[in-house]
Amino acid sequence: MSKPDSSPLAHQPLVLLEGIGARLIDLPRGICMTLVLLWAGGLWGLSARPGIRILENESFLQAWTFNTGHAFLYGILTLLCVACLPRREGWVLLDRVHVLGVLVLVMTYGFLDEWHQSWVPDRSASGLDLMTDLVGVVATLAVIGGLGSRSALDRVEQAGRLRWVLLLGFVLSWVAGMAATLLDVGLEAGVA
């Protein structure tokens, strides 16, 4: 078995993500809560726009990218929610209770946003969109949890695990986005 890459370049994603986390943790929790509300409002506004479905002139790749974007958008919402959690020893307190709380909060918002979208002309609610949201939430929580747990892992092993979590998150996002796109295409063609 090959030894993990110990070059400084291998640690760059780790350093970047730790830097983002540190900047968020430096912010007062009230500002983080405001950022959550602003981001959630932006998502609500996107869902309120009528007719953002696969348009006749839109390519399949564009639609797939749009559907896959749910994971990224809800990953950001998750990150901002985590920044609101209590802090301990320079990081957020991310025990099981807090992880479950963030997961339930963000997915409840995702469900309400899909319900809201179902009332918008030329839009529909999709369980597959919720699945893509869930992928973004879980991947983000896994990355944040990994960054916060330094106990038994050295930097090389931590960077290696982070790469696998990110890769798995991207792949699952693409698969969930593909499923949602195929459903949209089927609905528009009258097949599904």
Z-matrix of the N, CA and C atoms (Angstrom, degrees):
N
C 1 1.448
C 2 1.523 1 108.77
N 3 1.325 2 116.57 1 137.85
C 4 1.462 3 120.01 2 -176.28
C 5 1.522 4 110.92 3 -78.07
N 6 1.309 5 114.35 4 150.20
C 7 1.459 6 121.54 5 179.28
C 8 1.527 7 109.00 6 -77.86
N 9 1.363 8 117.91 7 139.42
C 10 1.463 9 119.69 8 178.87
C 11 1.521 10 111.59 9 -59.61
N 12 1.311 11 115.60 10 151.08
C 13 1.463 12 122.61 11 -179.60
C 14 1.523 13 109.38 12 -67.53
N 15 1.335 14 116.77 13 121.55
C 16 1.460 15 120.30 14 -179.56
C 17 1.523 16 112.38 15 -104.39
N 18 1.325 17 117.60 16 11.70
C 19 1.460 18 120.19 17 -179.89
C 20 1.528 19 110.14 18 -71.04
N 21 1.343 20 117.11 19 153.22
C 22 1.463 21 120.01 20 178.39
C 23 1.527 22 112.42 21 -57.70
N 24 1.329 23 117.49 22 -32.34
C 25 1.458 24 121.17 23 179.71
C 26 1.526 25 111.44 24 -61.44
N 27 1.327 26 116.62 25 -33.18
C 28 1.463 27 121.05 26 -179.67
C 29 1.522 28 111.44 27 -65.98
N 30 1.332 29 117.03 28 -22.79
C 31 1.461 30 121.08 29 -177.62
C 32 1.526 31 112.91 30 -92.06
N 33 1.332 32 118.64 31 -6.79
C 34 1.463 33 120.17 32 -174.47
C 35 1.525 34 114.09 33 -57.25
N 36 1.350 35 120.27 34 -45.54
C 37 1.467 36 117.92 35 177.89
C 38 1.525 37 111.84 36 -60.72
N 39 1.319 38 116.35 37 -37.84
C 40 1.452 39 121.66 38 178.95
C 41 1.525 40 110.47 39 -62.59
N 42 1.312 41 116.40 40 -47.34
C 43 1.467 42 121.65 41 -179.94
C 44 1.531 43 110.64 42 -63.50
N 45 1.328 44 117.03 43 -42.58
C 46 1.462 45 121.29 44 178.91
C 47 1.525 46 110.99 45 -61.05
N 48 1.324 47 117.05 46 -48.79
C 49 1.464 48 120.49 47 -178.71
C 50 1.522 49 111.73 48 -66.53
N 51 1.329 50 116.87 49 -38.41
C 52 1.464 51 119.64 50 176.23
C 53 1.527 52 110.55 51 -63.46
N 54 1.331 53 116.65 52 -38.22
C 55 1.464 54 120.73 53 178.49
C 56 1.519 55 112.07 54 -64.09
N 57 1.330 56 116.37 55 -43.01
C 58 1.471 57 120.45 56 177.25
C 59 1.524 58 109.55 57 -61.54
N 60 1.336 59 115.86 58 -46.15
C 61 1.462 60 119.78 59 178.96
C 62 1.519 61 112.34 60 -60.87
N 63 1.324 62 116.61 61 -42.83
C 64 1.464 63 120.70 62 -179.75
C 65 1.527 64 111.29 63 -63.20
N 66 1.344 65 117.24 64 -40.60
C 67 1.472 66 119.85 65 178.89
C 68 1.533 67 110.73 66 -64.34
N 69 1.324 68 116.50 67 -41.33
C 70 1.464 69 119.30 68 178.64
C 71 1.524 70 111.49 69 -65.66
N 72 1.325 71 116.20 70 -40.13
C 73 1.462 72 119.67 71 -179.12
C 74 1.526 73 111.11 72 -69.34
N 75 1.324 74 117.33 73 -26.85
C 76 1.465 75 120.75 74 176.88
C 77 1.526 76 111.88 75 -68.59
N 78 1.331 77 116.77 76 -22.65
C 79 1.463 78 120.59 77 179.86
C 80 1.524 79 110.17 78 -75.55
N 81 1.328 80 117.42 79 144.59
C 82 1.465 81 118.99 80 173.06
C 83 1.531 82 109.97 81 -60.91
N 84 1.323 83 116.04 82 147.37
C 85 1.464 84 119.94 83 -177.35
C 86 1.523 85 112.02 84 -60.23
N 87 1.316 86 118.32 85 -31.45
C 88 1.466 87 120.96 86 177.68
C 89 1.525 88 111.81 87 -62.19
N 90 1.322 89 116.79 88 -39.45
C 91 1.468 90 120.17 89 176.99
C 92 1.527 91 109.59 90 -67.43
N 93 1.334 92 116.93 91 -39.85
C 94 1.473 93 119.81 92 177.44
C 95 1.525 94 110.60 93 -61.25
N 96 1.328 95 117.09 94 -39.75
C 97 1.470 96 120.27 95 177.99
C 98 1.526 97 110.84 96 -64.66
N 99 1.320 98 116.17 97 -37.95
C 100 1.468 99 120.04 98 176.40
C 101 1.525 100 110.37 99 -63.40
N 102 1.333 101 116.89 100 -41.40
C 103 1.468 102 120.68 101 177.51
C 104 1.530 103 111.49 102 -62.16
N 105 1.343 104 116.68 103 -38.31
C 106 1.472 105 120.56 104 176.47
C 107 1.523 106 109.75 105 -60.24
N 108 1.328 107 116.42 106 -47.65
C 109 1.470 108 120.33 107 -178.61
C 110 1.526 109 111.53 108 -64.19
N 111 1.318 110 117.09 109 -40.55
C 112 1.469 111 120.06 110 178.53
C 113 1.529 112 111.30 111 -64.95
N 114 1.333 113 116.86 112 -43.37
C 115 1.469 114 120.19 113 -179.91
C 116 1.535 115 110.18 114 -65.94
N 117 1.333 116 116.05 115 -44.03
C 118 1.470 117 119.58 116 178.68
C 119 1.525 118 110.19 117 -62.16
N 120 1.319 119 116.98 118 -39.41
C 121 1.465 120 120.32 119 176.76
C 122 1.519 121 111.99 120 -63.63
N 123 1.326 122 116.43 121 -38.24
C 124 1.465 123 119.87 122 176.41
C 125 1.519 124 111.95 123 -64.14
N 126 1.333 125 116.72 124 -41.45
C 127 1.468 126 120.54 125 176.74
C 128 1.526 127 110.74 126 -62.82
N 129 1.332 128 116.08 127 -42.35
C 130 1.468 129 121.12 128 178.78
C 131 1.522 130 109.99 129 -61.24
N 132 1.319 131 115.78 130 -41.98
C 133 1.465 132 120.40 131 178.55
C 134 1.521 133 112.18 132 -63.25
N 135 1.332 134 117.44 133 -40.39
C 136 1.466 135 120.28 134 176.38
C 137 1.524 136 110.98 135 -62.13
N 138 1.325 137 116.18 136 -39.91
C 139 1.464 138 120.19 137 -179.42
C 140 1.521 139 112.26 138 -71.50
N 141 1.316 140 117.10 139 -21.42
C 142 1.468 141 120.84 140 -177.95
C 143 1.522 142 112.66 141 -82.45
N 144 1.313 143 117.10 142 -9.01
C 145 1.469 144 120.06 143 -179.07
C 146 1.523 145 109.44 144 -78.59
N 147 1.323 146 117.38 145 121.26
C 148 1.464 147 119.40 146 -178.29
C 149 1.521 148 112.40 147 -70.64
N 150 1.320 149 114.30 148 148.21
C 151 1.456 150 120.77 149 169.91
C 152 1.499 151 116.94 150 71.89
N 153 1.320 152 119.70 151 21.23
C 154 1.463 153 119.99 152 176.34
C 155 1.527 154 107.05 153 -87.74
N 156 1.275 155 115.73 154 70.11
C 157 1.460 156 122.10 155 177.15
C 158 1.516 157 106.92 156 -121.83
N 159 1.284 158 117.45 157 -172.70
C 160 1.458 159 119.61 158 179.29
C 161 1.519 160 107.92 159 -67.71
N 162 1.290 161 115.48 160 109.96
C 163 1.455 162 121.36 161 -179.45
C 164 1.516 163 109.29 162 -83.80
N 165 1.310 164 116.10 163 158.74
C 166 1.465 165 119.66 164 -178.53
C 167 1.523 166 112.01 165 -59.13
N 168 1.317 167 117.09 166 -33.82
C 169 1.462 168 119.68 167 -178.49
C 170 1.530 169 112.47 168 -93.59
N 171 1.307 170 117.15 169 3.94
C 172 1.458 171 121.07 170 -179.73
C 173 1.527 172 108.96 171 -91.08
N 174 1.299 173 116.05 172 134.68
C 175 1.460 174 119.31 173 -179.68
C 176 1.525 175 110.06 174 -77.29
N 177 1.304 176 114.64 175 159.37
C 178 1.461 177 120.67 176 176.74
C 179 1.523 178 110.00 177 -58.93
N 180 1.342 179 116.68 178 -39.47
C 181 1.459 180 121.38 179 -179.91
C 182 1.529 181 111.05 180 -62.88
N 183 1.330 182 116.99 181 -40.24
C 184 1.463 183 119.99 182 177.59
C 185 1.527 184 110.70 183 -63.31
N 186 1.323 185 116.54 184 -43.68
C 187 1.462 186 120.29 185 179.92
C 188 1.527 187 110.73 186 -64.28
N 189 1.325 188 116.18 187 -41.18
C 190 1.461 189 120.77 188 179.20
C 191 1.526 190 109.97 189 -63.39
N 192 1.314 191 116.69 190 -43.28
C 193 1.463 192 120.99 191 178.19
C 194 1.525 193 110.49 192 -61.62
N 195 1.331 194 116.58 193 -42.54
C 196 1.463 195 121.17 194 179.37
C 197 1.530 196 110.51 195 -61.69
N 198 1.331 197 116.78 196 -46.51
C 199 1.464 198 119.96 197 -179.82
C 200 1.524 199 111.92 198 -67.45
N 201 1.320 200 117.44 199 -37.27
C 202 1.459 201 121.06 200 178.03
C 203 1.526 202 110.37 201 -66.86
N 204 1.320 203 116.71 202 -28.03
C 205 1.462 204 122.01 203 179.61
C 206 1.513 205 113.96 204 -58.95
N 207 1.337 206 117.12 205 -22.07
C 208 1.468 207 119.67 206 176.65
C 209 1.525 208 110.65 207 -54.18
N 210 1.323 209 117.41 208 -42.79
C 211 1.466 210 120.85 209 -178.20
C 212 1.525 211 110.47 210 -61.61
N 213 1.315 212 117.11 211 -44.03
C 214 1.465 213 121.23 212 179.26
C 215 1.529 214 110.55 213 -64.43
N 216 1.335 215 116.72 214 -48.10
C 217 1.463 216 120.67 215 -177.03
C 218 1.528 217 111.84 216 -62.56
N 219 1.329 218 116.73 217 -41.98
C 220 1.464 219 119.75 218 179.60
C 221 1.526 220 111.34 219 -79.64
N 222 1.320 221 117.83 220 -21.98
C 223 1.458 222 120.55 221 170.83
C 224 1.523 223 110.92 222 -65.76
N 225 1.327 224 116.57 223 -41.21
C 226 1.473 225 120.75 224 176.58
C 227 1.527 226 110.16 225 -64.33
N 228 1.337 227 117.25 226 -43.46
C 229 1.467 228 120.26 227 177.51
C 230 1.530 229 109.99 228 -59.38
N 231 1.310 230 117.11 229 -40.92
C 232 1.468 231 121.73 230 177.75
C 233 1.523 232 110.67 231 -62.61
N 234 1.319 233 116.98 232 -46.77
C 235 1.464 234 121.74 233 178.78
C 236 1.527 235 110.83 234 -56.66
N 237 1.327 236 116.39 235 -45.18
C 238 1.462 237 120.15 236 -179.56
C 239 1.526 238 111.50 237 -67.18
N 240 1.337 239 117.43 238 -37.37
C 241 1.470 240 120.41 239 176.64
C 242 1.525 241 110.93 240 -65.28
N 243 1.315 242 116.83 241 -41.46
C 244 1.466 243 120.69 242 178.76
C 245 1.527 244 110.23 243 -62.17
N 246 1.324 245 117.35 244 -35.98
C 247 1.472 246 120.62 245 179.26
C 248 1.527 247 111.92 246 -64.27
N 249 1.319 248 117.76 247 -17.14
C 250 1.465 249 122.10 248 178.44
C 251 1.529 250 112.59 249 -85.04
N 252 1.319 251 117.35 250 -10.84
C 253 1.465 252 121.12 251 -176.64
C 254 1.526 253 111.04 252 -71.07
N 255 1.341 254 115.68 253 160.16
C 256 1.468 255 118.68 254 174.58
C 257 1.527 256 110.23 255 -57.90
N 258 1.325 257 115.27 256 152.98
C 259 1.469 258 120.72 257 -177.39
C 260 1.522 259 110.05 258 -114.34
N 261 1.328 260 114.02 259 147.92
C 262 1.459 261 119.92 260 177.80
C 263 1.523 262 108.10 261 -149.53
N 264 1.304 263 116.58 262 130.98
C 265 1.465 264 123.08 263 177.10
C 266 1.527 265 112.48 264 53.52
N 267 1.322 266 117.44 265 42.83
C 268 1.455 267 121.79 266 174.88
C 269 1.514 268 115.59 267 78.79
N 270 1.319 269 117.59 268 10.61
C 271 1.473 270 120.79 269 178.69
C 272 1.518 271 108.10 270 -145.09
N 273 1.319 272 116.13 271 168.17
C 274 1.463 273 119.69 272 179.05
C 275 1.524 274 110.07 273 -75.34
N 276 1.319 275 115.12 274 149.78
C 277 1.457 276 121.17 275 176.03
C 278 1.529 277 107.23 276 -80.03
N 279 1.314 278 115.74 277 103.80
C 280 1.464 279 120.83 278 -172.92
C 281 1.531 280 109.82 279 -118.55
N 282 1.335 281 114.89 280 63.62
C 283 1.458 282 119.22 281 175.69
C 284 1.531 283 109.13 282 -86.20
N 285 1.321 284 117.10 283 -177.94
C 286 1.468 285 120.82 284 -176.24
C 287 1.520 286 112.61 285 -58.70
N 288 1.316 287 116.71 286 -40.77
C 289 1.468 288 120.63 287 -178.64
C 290 1.525 289 110.34 288 -62.54
N 291 1.332 290 117.03 289 -45.33
C 292 1.463 291 120.19 290 -179.25
C 293 1.525 292 111.81 291 -69.89
N 294 1.330 293 117.22 292 -38.47
C 295 1.469 294 120.27 293 176.98
C 296 1.525 295 109.57 294 -61.11
N 297 1.329 296 116.50 295 -47.91
C 298 1.464 297 120.45 296 179.58
C 299 1.527 298 110.85 297 -62.94
N 300 1.331 299 116.88 298 -40.39
C 301 1.461 300 120.61 299 178.55
C 302 1.522 301 112.22 300 -60.63
N 303 1.330 302 116.77 301 -45.94
C 304 1.471 303 120.52 302 178.84
C 305 1.525 304 110.00 303 -65.23
N 306 1.318 305 117.15 304 -43.68
C 307 1.463 306 121.47 305 179.43
C 308 1.529 307 110.97 306 -58.72
N 309 1.324 308 117.01 307 -48.32
C 310 1.471 309 120.98 308 -179.69
C 311 1.524 310 110.45 309 -65.44
N 312 1.317 311 117.96 310 -43.64
C 313 1.464 312 121.31 311 -179.30
C 314 1.528 313 111.55 312 -60.94
N 315 1.321 314 117.01 313 -50.95
C 316 1.467 315 120.51 314 -176.42
C 317 1.527 316 110.77 315 -67.50
N 318 1.323 317 117.62 316 -41.02
C 319 1.468 318 119.27 317 -179.63
C 320 1.528 319 111.62 318 -71.38
N 321 1.327 320 117.79 319 -31.89
C 322 1.469 321 119.85 320 174.13
C 323 1.519 322 109.40 321 -64.20
N 324 1.320 323 116.13 322 -42.53
C 325 1.465 324 119.17 323 176.30
C 326 1.528 325 110.40 324 -62.28
N 327 1.324 326 117.36 325 -42.63
C 328 1.466 327 120.95 326 177.81
C 329 1.521 328 111.62 327 -59.28
N 330 1.331 329 116.50 328 -42.69
C 331 1.467 330 120.89 329 178.01
C 332 1.528 331 110.45 330 -62.76
N 333 1.338 332 116.77 331 -47.01
C 334 1.472 333 120.15 332 178.93
C 335 1.521 334 111.48 333 -62.60
N 336 1.317 335 117.05 334 -36.80
C 337 1.456 336 120.81 335 178.96
C 338 1.531 337 110.81 336 -67.95
N 339 1.327 338 117.45 337 -39.56
C 340 1.469 339 120.19 338 175.97
C 341 1.531 340 110.45 339 -65.42
N 342 1.332 341 116.94 340 -41.05
C 343 1.465 342 120.85 341 177.49
C 344 1.531 343 109.47 342 -60.91
N 345 1.322 344 116.09 343 -46.52
C 346 1.461 345 121.41 344 177.86
C 347 1.524 346 110.20 345 -57.74
N 348 1.316 347 116.31 346 -43.59
C 349 1.460 348 121.82 347 -178.79
C 350 1.531 349 111.38 348 -63.14
N 351 1.327 350 116.89 349 -29.25
C 352 1.471 351 120.08 350 -178.95
C 353 1.526 352 111.96 351 -66.68
N 354 1.316 353 117.75 352 -17.73
C 355 1.464 354 122.35 353 179.68
C 356 1.528 355 112.44 354 -94.46
N 357 1.310 356 116.57 355 -5.32
C 358 1.463 357 121.58 356 -177.94
C 359 1.530 358 108.78 357 -87.79
N 360 1.349 359 117.59 358 134.20
C 361 1.471 360 119.99 359 -179.61
C 362 1.533 361 112.42 360 -54.55
N 363 1.314 362 115.62 361 136.13
C 364 1.468 363 124.01 362 178.73
C 365 1.523 364 113.65 363 62.52
N 366 1.317 365 116.80 364 23.64
C 367 1.467 366 121.79 365 175.92
C 368 1.517 367 107.98 366 -124.98
N 369 1.298 368 116.40 367 162.76
C 370 1.462 369 120.43 368 176.74
C 371 1.522 370 109.13 369 -146.96
N 372 1.317 371 115.10 370 157.77
C 373 1.458 372 120.46 371 174.43
C 374 1.523 373 107.92 372 -84.37
N 375 1.310 374 116.38 373 147.70
C 376 1.459 375 119.51 374 -178.07
C 377 1.525 376 110.56 375 -140.78
N 378 1.322 377 114.80 376 125.37
C 379 1.456 378 119.57 377 173.40
C 380 1.517 379 111.69 378 -63.97
N 381 1.332 380 116.02 379 -28.15
C 382 1.468 381 119.30 380 178.16
C 383 1.528 382 111.11 381 -70.40
N 384 1.330 383 117.27 382 -32.20
C 385 1.467 384 119.34 383 173.26
C 386 1.526 385 109.70 384 -63.81
N 387 1.335 386 116.28 385 -40.79
C 388 1.464 387 119.89 386 177.41
C 389 1.529 388 110.89 387 -63.20
N 390 1.322 389 116.82 388 -37.27
C 391 1.463 390 120.12 389 177.16
C 392 1.533 391 110.05 390 -63.02
N 393 1.329 392 116.72 391 -41.53
C 394 1.466 393 120.24 392 178.20
C 395 1.526 394 110.27 393 -66.08
N 396 1.341 395 116.99 394 -39.75
C 397 1.463 396 120.69 395 175.20
C 398 1.529 397 110.17 396 -57.84
N 399 1.336 398 115.78 397 -46.05
C 400 1.463 399 121.28 398 -178.49
C 401 1.528 400 111.38 399 -60.69
N 402 1.312 401 117.00 400 -40.17
C 403 1.470 402 120.47 401 177.18
C 404 1.529 403 109.62 402 -58.92
N 405 1.328 404 117.23 403 -45.51
C 406 1.462 405 120.66 404 179.04
C 407 1.515 406 112.66 405 -62.67
N 408 1.335 407 116.27 406 -40.91
C 409 1.463 408 121.20 407 -179.91
C 410 1.531 409 110.39 408 -64.55
N 411 1.322 410 116.47 409 -50.99
C 412 1.467 411 120.68 410 -176.41
C 413 1.532 412 111.31 411 -65.57
N 414 1.323 413 117.35 412 -42.99
C 415 1.469 414 119.91 413 179.29
C 416 1.526 415 110.74 414 -62.48
N 417 1.322 416 116.92 415 -42.00
C 418 1.464 417 120.52 416 179.45
C 419 1.522 418 110.93 417 -64.58
N 420 1.332 419 116.89 418 -44.69
C 421 1.466 420 119.91 419 178.05
C 422 1.530 421 111.10 420 -62.51
N 423 1.323 422 117.29 421 -37.89
C 424 1.468 423 120.60 422 178.96
C 425 1.526 424 111.14 423 -65.50
N 426 1.318 425 116.89 424 -42.19
C 427 1.467 426 120.32 425 179.07
C 428 1.525 427 110.22 426 -65.40
N 429 1.329 428 117.03 427 -47.10
C 430 1.470 429 120.05 428 -179.34
C 431 1.526 430 110.32 429 -62.63
N 432 1.336 431 116.09 430 -43.14
C 433 1.463 432 119.65 431 177.96
C 434 1.520 433 111.81 432 -61.72
N 435 1.327 434 116.37 433 -40.05
C 436 1.459 435 120.46 434 178.43
C 437 1.515 436 112.65 435 -66.27
N 438 1.325 437 116.16 436 -38.02
C 439 1.466 438 119.49 437 179.30
C 440 1.520 439 111.08 438 -68.04
N 441 1.322 440 116.55 439 -31.44
C 442 1.456 441 120.57 440 -177.54
C 443 1.516 442 114.31 441 -84.10
N 444 1.329 443 117.94 442 -13.91
C 445 1.470 444 119.66 443 -177.52
C 446 1.524 445 109.77 444 -103.62
N 447 1.292 446 115.86 445 96.45
C 448 1.460 447 120.96 446 -177.96
C 449 1.529 448 111.44 447 -99.84
N 450 1.294 449 117.56 448 -6.07
C 451 1.458 450 122.03 449 -168.06
C 452 1.526 451 114.55 450 -46.94
N 453 1.322 452 117.70 451 -68.84
C 454 1.462 453 119.54 452 -171.97
C 455 1.528 454 113.41 453 -100.57
N 456 1.303 455 117.19 454 -1.49
C 457 1.464 456 119.51 455 -174.75
C 458 1.521 457 111.54 456 -103.93
N 459 1.318 458 116.22 457 135.21
C 460 1.453 459 118.48 458 170.84
C 461 1.530 460 108.43 459 -84.43
N 462 1.303 461 117.05 460 172.15
C 463 1.469 462 121.81 461 -175.50
C 464 1.525 463 112.15 462 -60.00
N 465 1.316 464 117.69 463 -39.20
C 466 1.461 465 121.00 464 -177.89
C 467 1.523 466 109.94 465 -65.08
N 468 1.326 467 116.02 466 -47.75
C 469 1.465 468 119.85 467 -179.60
C 470 1.528 469 110.71 468 -65.93
N 471 1.323 470 116.60 469 -39.50
C 472 1.459 471 120.66 470 179.12
C 473 1.528 472 110.58 471 -63.38
N 474 1.326 473 117.10 472 -43.81
C 475 1.468 474 120.58 473 178.56
C 476 1.527 475 110.63 474 -63.83
N 477 1.323 476 117.31 475 -39.60
C 478 1.459 477 121.12 476 178.46
C 479 1.518 478 112.06 477 -63.37
N 480 1.320 479 117.03 478 -44.52
C 481 1.468 480 120.56 479 178.42
C 482 1.523 481 111.17 480 -64.84
N 483 1.312 482 115.78 481 -40.21
C 484 1.460 483 119.88 482 179.77
C 485 1.526 484 110.56 483 -60.72
N 486 1.327 485 116.48 484 -42.65
C 487 1.474 486 119.51 485 178.33
C 488 1.517 487 111.13 486 -59.02
N 489 1.337 488 117.56 487 -42.02
C 490 1.466 489 120.41 488 -179.30
C 491 1.524 490 111.37 489 -68.09
N 492 1.332 491 117.04 490 -40.37
C 493 1.470 492 120.16 491 178.07
C 494 1.523 493 110.02 492 -62.98
N 495 1.330 494 116.68 493 -44.68
C 496 1.466 495 120.03 494 179.11
C 497 1.527 496 111.34 495 -64.07
N 498 1.320 497 117.10 496 -43.82
C 499 1.463 498 120.51 497 179.01
C 500 1.526 499 110.86 498 -61.86
N 501 1.320 500 116.75 499 -45.96
C 502 1.462 501 120.25 500 178.71
C 503 1.526 502 110.71 501 -62.00
N 504 1.334 503 116.90 502 -41.87
C 505 1.464 504 120.35 503 177.31
C 506 1.519 505 112.17 504 -60.36
N 507 1.341 506 116.81 505 -43.99
C 508 1.470 507 120.09 506 178.56
C 509 1.524 508 111.50 507 -63.74
N 510 1.325 509 116.36 508 -45.74
C 511 1.469 510 119.65 509 -178.44
C 512 1.527 511 110.49 510 -62.63
N 513 1.327 512 117.13 511 -46.61
C 514 1.466 513 119.81 512 179.34
C 515 1.528 514 111.39 513 -64.12
N 516 1.329 515 117.43 514 -35.61
C 517 1.471 516 120.63 515 176.11
C 518 1.518 517 110.61 516 -62.83
N 519 1.328 518 116.29 517 -44.51
C 520 1.469 519 120.27 518 -179.84
C 521 1.525 520 111.01 519 -64.16
N 522 1.340 521 116.48 520 -40.93
C 523 1.467 522 119.92 521 179.64
C 524 1.529 523 110.36 522 -65.69
N 525 1.336 524 116.87 523 -46.49
C 526 1.462 525 120.05 524 179.18
C 527 1.525 526 110.62 525 -63.87
N 528 1.326 527 117.13 526 -41.02
C 529 1.465 528 120.59 527 176.95
C 530 1.515 529 112.07 528 -63.46
N 531 1.332 530 116.83 529 -37.68
C 532 1.463 531 121.14 530 177.54
C 533 1.524 532 110.28 531 -64.31
N 534 1.327 533 116.74 532 -44.42
C 535 1.465 534 120.00 533 179.55
C 536 1.527 535 110.68 534 -60.93
N 537 1.333 536 117.04 535 -43.74
C 538 1.467 537 120.35 536 178.75
C 539 1.524 538 111.00 537 -64.36
N 540 1.318 539 117.27 538 -39.44
C 541 1.467 540 121.24 539 179.91
C 542 1.520 541 110.76 540 -66.54
N 543 1.322 542 116.83 541 -44.03
C 544 1.466 543 119.94 542 178.80
C 545 1.525 544 110.95 543 -62.79
N 546 1.336 545 116.84 544 -37.68
C 547 1.464 546 119.99 545 176.44
C 548 1.522 547 110.48 546 -64.36
N 549 1.337 548 116.74 547 -44.41
C 550 1.470 549 120.30 548 178.30
C 551 1.523 550 111.32 549 -59.24
N 552 1.323 551 116.47 550 -44.19
C 553 1.466 552 120.71 551 179.75
C 554 1.525 553 109.64 552 -62.50
N 555 1.338 554 116.69 553 -43.46
C 556 1.457 555 120.72 554 178.84
C 557 1.515 556 112.53 555 -63.61
N 558 1.338 557 117.16 556 -40.58
C 559 1.466 558 120.95 557 178.63
C 560 1.518 559 111.04 558 -64.73
N 561 1.325 560 116.04 559 -42.38
C 562 1.462 561 118.98 560 -179.06
C 563 1.520 562 112.20 561 -70.42
N 564 1.321 563 116.62 562 -28.24
C 565 1.466 564 119.91 563 178.76
C 566 1.525 565 111.24 564 -86.21
N 567 1.349 566 116.44 565 -5.27
C 568 1.455 567 120.41 566 -179.66
C 569 1.511 568 113.20 567 77.87
N 570 1.345 569 116.57 568 17.39
C 571 1.460 570 120.97 569 -178.15
C 572 1.518 571 110.73 570 -87.47
N 573 1.332 572 116.69 571 -43.27
C 574 1.466 573 120.50 572 -175.53
C 575 1.508 574 111.54 573 -86.80
